[in-house]
Amino acid sequence: MLYKVYVLYSPSFNKLFIGLTTGLGDSMVSHNGAGDDDWTNAFKPWTLIHMELFNDETEALLRKTYLESQDGLAYVRSDILPLFDF
C-alpha cells in the first residue's frame, strides 16, 4: 500500500493543509466537498501543490509531521508554492 503525504493550498485564503492518505482522490473530494464539518471546508477551494509517496506508514507520518512544523511550512512556502502562479 502506498501512503501519500500531500500539500493543499487555498489561494483565496493563503492557507496550507498537510495531509496523509492512501486514497488521494477521496481526500480531495472530502476537502473540496459540500460539507462544512471539517476545517478545510472553510477555506475551499483547495489545490494540490505537492505529493510524496511512501511504502512505510511510519515514514509517511514522520514526513507529514515535519511538513506541518514551522520549518516544514517555511520550506513549502519558499520552495514549493513559488512554482505555481496563483
C-alpha positions as CSV (number, residue, x, y, z in Angstrom):
1,M,0.0,0.0,0.0
2,L,1.3,3.5,-0.9
3,Y,0.9,6.3,1.6
4,K,0.7,9.8,0.2
5,V,1.7,12.9,2.1
6,Y,0.2,15.9,0.3
7,V,0.1,19.6,0.5
8,L,-3.0,21.6,-0.4
9,Y,-3.1,25.3,-0.9
10,S,-6.1,27.7,-0.7
11,P,-5.2,30.7,-2.8
12,S,-8.4,32.5,-1.7
13,F,-7.2,32.4,2.0
14,N,-3.5,31.8,1.6
15,K,-3.8,28.7,3.7
16,L,-1.8,25.4,3.6
17,F,-3.0,22.0,4.6
18,I,-0.8,18.9,5.0
19,G,-2.4,15.5,4.8
20,L,-1.7,11.8,4.8
21,T,-3.8,9.3,2.9
22,T,-3.9,6.1,0.9
23,G,-6.7,7.5,-1.3
24,L,-5.9,11.0,-2.6
25,G,-8.9,11.2,-4.8
26,D,-11.2,10.6,-1.9
27,S,-9.3,13.1,0.2
28,M,-9.6,15.8,-2.5
29,V,-13.4,15.2,-2.8
30,S,-13.7,15.4,1.0
31,H,-11.7,18.7,1.3
32,N,-13.5,20.4,-1.6
33,G,-16.9,18.8,-0.9
34,A,-20.2,20.4,0.1
35,G,-20.0,19.6,3.8
36,D,-19.0,22.1,6.4
37,D,-17.9,19.8,9.3
38,D,-14.2,19.9,8.5
39,W,-11.7,22.8,9.0
40,T,-10.7,22.5,5.3
41,N,-14.2,23.2,4.1
42,A,-14.0,26.8,5.4
43,F,-11.1,27.6,3.1
44,K,-12.0,25.8,-0.2
45,P,-11.3,25.5,-3.0
46,W,-8.1,23.7,-2.4
47,T,-5.4,23.0,-5.0
48,L,-2.9,20.1,-4.7
49,I,0.6,21.6,-4.9
50,H,2.8,18.7,-3.7
51,M,2.7,15.0,-3.0
52,E,5.2,12.4,-1.8
53,L,4.8,8.6,-1.9
54,F,5.9,6.3,0.9
55,N,5.8,2.5,1.2
56,D,6.0,2.8,5.0
57,E,3.3,4.5,7.1
58,T,5.8,5.5,9.8
59,E,8.0,7.3,7.3
60,A,5.0,9.0,5.8
61,L,3.8,10.2,9.3
62,L,7.3,11.5,10.1
63,R,7.3,13.5,6.8
64,K,3.8,14.8,7.4
65,T,4.9,15.9,10.9
66,Y,7.9,17.7,9.5
67,L,5.9,19.5,6.8
68,E,3.4,20.6,9.5
69,S,6.3,22.1,11.6
70,Q,7.4,25.7,11.4
71,D,10.4,24.7,9.3
72,G,8.4,22.5,7.1
73,L,5.8,25.1,6.4
74,A,8.6,27.6,5.6
75,Y,10.0,25.1,3.2
76,V,6.6,24.7,1.4
77,R,6.1,28.5,1.2
78,S,9.7,29.2,0.0
79,D,10.4,26.3,-2.3
80,I,7.1,24.7,-3.5
81,L,4.5,27.5,-3.5
82,P,6.5,29.8,-5.8
83,L,6.4,27.1,-8.5
84,F,2.7,28.0,-9.0
85,D,1.1,31.1,-10.5
86,F,-1.8,31.9,-8.1
